[in-house]
Amino acid sequence: MLGQFNIPLFIVSTIIYIYELPVLYNYIMTARTHDAFAFASLITIAVLRPPESLTVLTLFTSIVGNIVGALIPDMDQATNRLWDLLPAGNAIGRIFRRAFFKHRTLSHSIVGGLLIYKFFEFVLPRVLNAEFVDSNLVLWSIMIGYGSHLLADSLTKEGLPLFFPFDINIGFPPIEALRITTGKWIENFVVFPAVGIYIFWFVVKFQRELTDILKLIV
């Protein structure tokens, strides 16, 4: 059955799904772009550092974790899709927004990344059944999503407060004028399609390696 699995078709379907996600943000990089960046990062690192073993539940949970990780940095926004998954999520989101004072502070910094890592490092082994789900793979999938979000945001004119609480914004390229404006045509018609093209190219080129990873499923 695995031999009949068309990975490129699966990836194209995933890209179409991401593209059709509603755009919820006006002043930050759109959710679909972050989802695409996260997925591209996940499959790239999976090929570079393939897991030694894999289960269906670990694969599914890791993909979900990757998406969640890509949403976490924007939890300082009440409109974050992450809050839609929780009861009374909108109310909780408004509280978090006040706690962070403004967008792109702690959750977009090195300190924030370390706190998130330590939080999930503590929680995941206690909520996931180790017989069915490898919490370490899920943890790294979350952090890959988280890191990809910061990488994508570094391309915007706003940059990143990577060394928060110090008021130093980091961006790439270093010249702000060369960076993209979030939610505008460059992101929608250049950046997002470019990530989609990269995903398709990567999957076609490394289809054998990705298939070998799927063969690990027990």
Contacts in CASP RR format, 6 or more apart in sequence:
PFRMAT RR
TARGET T0000
AUTHOR 0000-0000-0000
METHOD contacts of the structure
MODEL  1
MLGQFNIPLFIVSTIIYIYELPVLYNYIMTARTHDAFAFASLITIAVLRP
PESLTVLTLFTSIVGNIVGALIPDMDQATNRLWDLLPAGNAIGRIFRRAF
FKHRTLSHSIVGGLLIYKFFEFVLPRVLNAEFVDSNLVLWSIMIGYGSHL
LADSLTKEGLPLFFPFDINIGFPPIEALRITTGKWIENFVVFPAVGIYIF
WFVVKFQRELTDILKLIV
2 211 0 8 1.000
2 214 0 8 1.000
2 215 0 8 1.000
3 211 0 8 1.000
5 211 0 8 1.000
5 214 0 8 1.000
7 203 0 8 1.000
7 207 0 8 1.000
7 210 0 8 1.000
7 211 0 8 1.000
8 200 0 8 1.000
8 203 0 8 1.000
8 204 0 8 1.000
8 207 0 8 1.000
11 199 0 8 1.000
11 200 0 8 1.000
11 203 0 8 1.000
12 200 0 8 1.000
14 39 0 8 1.000
14 199 0 8 1.000
15 36 0 8 1.000
15 196 0 8 1.000
15 199 0 8 1.000
15 200 0 8 1.000
18 32 0 8 1.000
18 35 0 8 1.000
18 36 0 8 1.000
18 39 0 8 1.000
19 32 0 8 1.000
19 192 0 8 1.000
21 31 0 8 1.000
21 32 0 8 1.000
21 35 0 8 1.000
22 31 0 8 1.000
23 30 0 8 1.000
23 31 0 8 1.000
23 32 0 8 1.000
23 183 0 8 1.000
24 30 0 8 1.000
24 31 0 8 1.000
24 79 0 8 1.000
24 80 0 8 1.000
24 81 0 8 1.000
25 31 0 8 1.000
25 74 0 8 1.000
25 77 0 8 1.000
25 79 0 8 1.000
25 182 0 8 1.000
25 183 0 8 1.000
26 183 0 8 1.000
27 103 0 8 1.000
27 182 0 8 1.000
28 74 0 8 1.000
28 77 0 8 1.000
28 103 0 8 1.000
28 104 0 8 1.000
28 153 0 8 1.000
28 182 0 8 1.000
29 152 0 8 1.000
29 153 0 8 1.000
29 156 0 8 1.000
29 182 0 8 1.000
29 183 0 8 1.000
29 187 0 8 1.000
30 182 0 8 1.000
30 183 0 8 1.000
30 187 0 8 1.000
30 188 0 8 1.000
30 192 0 8 1.000
31 71 0 8 1.000
31 81 0 8 1.000
32 192 0 8 1.000
33 152 0 8 1.000
33 187 0 8 1.000
33 191 0 8 1.000
33 192 0 8 1.000
33 195 0 8 1.000
34 70 0 8 1.000
34 71 0 8 1.000
34 74 0 8 1.000
34 148 0 8 1.000
34 149 0 8 1.000
34 152 0 8 1.000
35 67 0 8 1.000
35 70 0 8 1.000
36 192 0 8 1.000
36 195 0 8 1.000
36 196 0 8 1.000
36 199 0 8 1.000
37 70 0 8 1.000
37 145 0 8 1.000
37 148 0 8 1.000
37 149 0 8 1.000
37 151 0 8 1.000
37 152 0 8 1.000
37 195 0 8 1.000
38 66 0 8 1.000
38 67 0 8 1.000
38 69 0 8 1.000
38 70 0 8 1.000
38 144 0 8 1.000
38 145 0 8 1.000
38 148 0 8 1.000
38 149 0 8 1.000
39 66 0 8 1.000
39 199 0 8 1.000
40 148 0 8 1.000
40 195 0 8 1.000
40 196 0 8 1.000
40 198 0 8 1.000
40 199 0 8 1.000
40 202 0 8 1.000
41 144 0 8 1.000
41 145 0 8 1.000
41 147 0 8 1.000
41 148 0 8 1.000
41 151 0 8 1.000
42 62 0 8 1.000
42 63 0 8 1.000
42 66 0 8 1.000
42 141 0 8 1.000
42 144 0 8 1.000
42 145 0 8 1.000
42 148 0 8 1.000
43 199 0 8 1.000
43 202 0 8 1.000
43 203 0 8 1.000
43 210 0 8 1.000
44 202 0 8 1.000
45 140 0 8 1.000
45 144 0 8 1.000
46 210 0 8 1.000
46 213 0 8 1.000
47 202 0 8 1.000
47 206 0 8 1.000
47 209 0 8 1.000
47 210 0 8 1.000
47 213 0 8 1.000
50 209 0 8 1.000
50 212 0 8 1.000
50 213 0 8 1.000
50 216 0 8 1.000
51 134 0 8 1.000
51 137 0 8 1.000
51 213 0 8 1.000
51 216 0 8 1.000
52 216 0 8 1.000
53 134 0 8 1.000
53 216 0 8 1.000
53 218 0 8 1.000
54 134 0 8 1.000
54 137 0 8 1.000
54 213 0 8 1.000
54 214 0 8 1.000
54 216 0 8 1.000
54 217 0 8 1.000
54 218 0 8 1.000
55 132 0 8 1.000
55 133 0 8 1.000
55 134 0 8 1.000
55 217 0 8 1.000
55 218 0 8 1.000
56 217 0 8 1.000
57 132 0 8 1.000
57 133 0 8 1.000
58 132 0 8 1.000
58 133 0 8 1.000
58 134 0 8 1.000
58 137 0 8 1.000
58 138 0 8 1.000
59 217 0 8 1.000
61 128 0 8 1.000
61 133 0 8 1.000
61 138 0 8 1.000
61 141 0 8 1.000
62 137 0 8 1.000
62 138 0 8 1.000
62 141 0 8 1.000
63 141 0 8 1.000
65 138 0 8 1.000
65 141 0 8 1.000
65 142 0 8 1.000
65 145 0 8 1.000
66 141 0 8 1.000
66 142 0 8 1.000
66 144 0 8 1.000
66 145 0 8 1.000
67 145 0 8 1.000
68 82 0 8 1.000
68 142 0 8 1.000
69 142 0 8 1.000
69 143 0 8 1.000
69 145 0 8 1.000
69 146 0 8 1.000
69 149 0 8 1.000
70 145 0 8 1.000
70 146 0 8 1.000
70 148 0 8 1.000
70 149 0 8 1.000
71 80 0 8 1.000
71 81 0 8 1.000
71 82 0 8 1.000
71 149 0 8 1.000
72 82 0 8 1.000
72 107 0 8 1.000
72 116 0 8 1.000
72 142 0 8 1.000
72 146 0 8 1.000
72 149 0 8 1.000
73 107 0 8 1.000
73 108 0 8 1.000
73 146 0 8 1.000
73 149 0 8 1.000
73 150 0 8 1.000
73 153 0 8 1.000
74 80 0 8 1.000
74 82 0 8 1.000
74 103 0 8 1.000
74 107 0 8 1.000
74 149 0 8 1.000
75 82 0 8 1.000
75 83 0 8 1.000
75 93 0 8 1.000
75 96 0 8 1.000
75 107 0 8 1.000
76 96 0 8 1.000
76 97 0 8 1.000
76 99 0 8 1.000
76 100 0 8 1.000
76 102 0 8 1.000
76 103 0 8 1.000
76 104 0 8 1.000
76 105 0 8 1.000
76 106 0 8 1.000
76 107 0 8 1.000
77 93 0 8 1.000
77 97 0 8 1.000
77 103 0 8 1.000
78 90 0 8 1.000
78 93 0 8 1.000
78 94 0 8 1.000
78 96 0 8 1.000
78 97 0 8 1.000
80 93 0 8 1.000
83 89 0 8 1.000
83 90 0 8 1.000
83 92 0 8 1.000
83 93 0 8 1.000
84 90 0 8 1.000
86 92 0 8 1.000
100 106 0 8 1.000
100 107 0 8 1.000
104 153 0 8 1.000
104 158 0 8 1.000
104 159 0 8 1.000
104 160 0 8 1.000
104 161 0 8 1.000
105 161 0 8 1.000
105 164 0 8 1.000
106 112 0 8 1.000
106 115 0 8 1.000
106 164 0 8 1.000
106 165 0 8 1.000
107 113 0 8 1.000
107 116 0 8 1.000
108 150 0 8 1.000
108 153 0 8 1.000
108 160 0 8 1.000
108 161 0 8 1.000
108 162 0 8 1.000
108 164 0 8 1.000
109 160 0 8 1.000
109 161 0 8 1.000
109 162 0 8 1.000
109 163 0 8 1.000
109 164 0 8 1.000
110 162 0 8 1.000
110 163 0 8 1.000
111 164 0 8 1.000
112 164 0 8 1.000
113 143 0 8 1.000
113 146 0 8 1.000
116 142 0 8 1.000
116 143 0 8 1.000
116 146 0 8 1.000
117 139 0 8 1.000
117 143 0 8 1.000
120 139 0 8 1.000
120 142 0 8 1.000
120 143 0 8 1.000
121 139 0 8 1.000
124 135 0 8 1.000
124 138 0 8 1.000
124 139 0 8 1.000
125 135 0 8 1.000
128 135 0 8 1.000
128 138 0 8 1.000
150 160 0 8 1.000
150 162 0 8 1.000
153 159 0 8 1.000
153 160 0 8 1.000
154 160 0 8 1.000
154 170 0 8 1.000
154 171 0 8 1.000
154 172 0 8 1.000
155 171 0 8 1.000
155 172 0 8 1.000
155 179 0 8 1.000
155 180 0 8 1.000
155 191 0 8 1.000
156 171 0 8 1.000
156 179 0 8 1.000
156 180 0 8 1.000
156 181 0 8 1.000
156 182 0 8 1.000
157 176 0 8 1.000
157 179 0 8 1.000
157 180 0 8 1.000
157 181 0 8 1.000
157 182 0 8 1.000
158 169 0 8 1.000
158 182 0 8 1.000
159 169 0 8 1.000
159 170 0 8 1.000
159 171 0 8 1.000
159 179 0 8 1.000
160 169 0 8 1.000
160 170 0 8 1.000
160 171 0 8 1.000
161 167 0 8 1.000
161 168 0 8 1.000
161 169 0 8 1.000
161 170 0 8 1.000
162 168 0 8 1.000
162 169 0 8 1.000
162 170 0 8 1.000
163 170 0 8 1.000
171 179 0 8 1.000
172 179 0 8 1.000
173 179 0 8 1.000
180 186 0 8 1.000
180 187 0 8 1.000
180 190 0 8 1.000
180 191 0 8 1.000
181 187 0 8 1.000
203 210 0 8 1.000
END
